[in-house]
Amino acid sequence: MSIQRCDIFCTVIDNFGDIGVCWRLARQLQQQYQMQVRLFVDELQALQMLCPQAALLPYQQLEQIDVYHWQPAAEQQQTTDPTPCSADFSPEAIADLVIEAFACELPARYIDAMATVATRGKQPHWLNLEYLATEDWADDCHGLTSMHPANGLRKQFYFPGFSPRTGGLLCEANLLNERDTWQADPQQRATLLQRLGVEWDTSTNQRDPLLISLFAYQNPAVAALLQTLSMSTNPVLCLVPEGKILPQVATALGCAPLRRGDCLQQGNLTVQVLPFLEQRDYDQLLWSCDLNLVRGEDSFVRAQWAGRPLIWQIYPQADDAHLDKLEAFLQRYSQTLPPALATQVLTCWRAWNQPDSAHPDWAALLAALADWQHDARRWAETLLKQGDLAANMLQFLQNHSD
């Protein structure tokens, strides 16, 4: 089986996880497997945050990937414009691999073209790339097939996850080698921080600070965390990329609204606001920090590959269904931790995601960072043994070829 072309469709539901995953996957398929990739996305502004070179254009090429502004609502309407998206959706242009990210629903005329291709003897591979799964039920749902009621096209469900029976996690071939090279050279971190406008006054602090990244949704638990950090016996530098947590950080510090570049000190804590980072810079920030607080799914996965202690804020759902997903991951993640450290990690993670849960001992957790660091690196190595999502996906397709 040879897959030479891939089309990825993405709608941005909220924040940056959807497009973040799709953009990483598109680049990996193009760079590592030399595929011709077309990416269809409905909100170019979201892509622009992750890839500043992106423009608000109907079509552009970014890093050898064809990027189209796709408007699903226009596709579904009977308008006088027969091509709301400027891409070629003729049967001859349909890709070998079609990825419908997170059940976004393909354009009807694209599906019609796929059906035409199928009548010629070779149906394109059609995958619904699902959200990251942590629960056991995903093992049984991964790879399941759904038949289109009108034309019999086959769609398969592909779950990223932490079990060998799921699709694994996105991880470029050389990612961990790049991480190790970076972490072995302290000058790399210093250069990154300087480029991001972070200045640490070593004249008043004889030791390097504890470096923490804070990327979060709104979270009332941030006040207790910042208070603990301000009372630390060691200097702490907390770097906060622009995002939804900034108003609560400002409230906790008792200051005016925060903007990029702002730097405040409270006790032994210094907080600096960074610009929203493109993906490569954010990876390097995660590699550089002693503790990473992350949110959603894309930054969550990248923090695990960083091999550093992390705390995850899962995307909240109205019916609290996200808490089952959180607990399923915690049961996996805590199994390899020493019992005392596991208890501290579980308590802090739960408190970070449930404001009414038990009050965490942030100071005790920070004191255990050295032990946690060892296990965080081992956890990344364990995940890598399951293979990466792109490689696993291509092997899956090979195994299911007609």
Disulfide bonds with the S-S distance in Angstrom:
none
